[in-house]
Amino acid sequence: MSPRDLFGAALRGLSANKLRSLLTVLGVSIGVGAVIVLVAVGNGSGKAVQSRLEAMGTNLLTVSTSGGGGGFARGQAGPSAQQYALTLDDATALADRRLAPDVASVAPVMTSSGTATNGDTNYTINQVIGTTPAYLPATNTPVGSGESFTQEDVDATERVIVLGQTTATELFGRAQAAVGQTVKLGAVDFVVRGVLASKDSTGFNDPNATAIVPISTLRATQAGYGALSQIVVQAADKDRVDLAQAEVTQLLTARHQVPATTTSPFRITNSAQILQTSQDTAATFTALLATVAAISLVVGGIGVTNIMLVTVTERTREIGIRKALGARRRTILGQFLIEATLLSLIGGAVGVAAALIMTQFQLAGVTPVLVPSSIALALGVSAAVGLFFGSMPAHRAAGLRPIDALRHE
């Protein structure tokens, strides 16, 4: 028989029992659709985390004091705590291009908390940040309305403030209405210079429930004259982050006279390393989801085997008649392999269509991102499933002796 005749015979064989063929197609389509959708969900989850981290800046270093340095720990009093505390002089030294040529900008940071008041409206701000104007561009924190404070405001200890979206809305009803108004933070009046653009949440804390003031003002009115909470360092380029980190470490170690045999008292968080770690984790997560979904493809393949075995059993006399009339072994084998492969391919196509529809919607709070290669892979695997799981029934049909097949009831 020609390939065209074999294909036609296979189609007639499948249409002879439409319900059985439909159930087989459904089983394969579920497997294919699950692979594509779960890979898309894993990819979308990874993209969301990546975009949030990139929004914070991929050339960012955050310097804080760790628990090293000869026994220094947070809240511990004594000479070690004073020796390794971060200071404004440290920030000034890190901003010196001669000492740290790969550092583009530096922003000292102090944090506090307080209750903001506008008339009869009170709102507790869990994170009041005292810093310099360099903090906003370094951390990719744009001002949505109004403007930021300036270095002159820092030098003059001006009582000006920039509010987060949530803080401004809670105090004034509308974020834009806050600009130019006066808000009381603790017992001190501040003039609202601007309102930050809205940020997506990266965890349980609302990044918009914040306020930023000049660091000199915060030191004078809220947090006293203690050590810095951290220093935000922006590298000159994302490819020079590691160089900038080495310069920061070397400079701080020298300034604070950290012994070579002592664990470094400074913790430097590299945003590029965090981004790479998140990408690796997302890739592993996506691979895990794909593996779990692939199990349903195997189940679908077992369904193909069962259906084809039943089909061979029901059509034993037909096979015997065809062999008695001269049909060759390869003809019988080819027909049943084509039937099994067609079932898998049709199921794969239905699964792809269903997956394309499902990925248009958010799933478990994640916007799926289709991976084109997953579609091609799922279709290829579905065809392979048909060939592999259909080969045993096909070989069984092709191996029947005509006399035995004709005697089958």
Salt bridges, closest charged atoms under 4 A:
ASP90 OD1 - ARG255 NE 2.64
ASP90 OD2 - HIS256 NE2 2.72
ASP96 OD2 - ARG98 NH2 3.11
ASP102 OD1 - ARG240 NE 2.76
ASP153 OD2 - ARG193 NH1 2.65
ASP189 OD1 - LYS184 NZ 2.88
GLU314 OE2 - ARG20 NH2 2.70
GLU318 OE1 - ARG315 NE 3.34
GLU339 OE2 - ARG315 NH1 3.09
ASP404 OD2 - ARG401 NH1 3.76
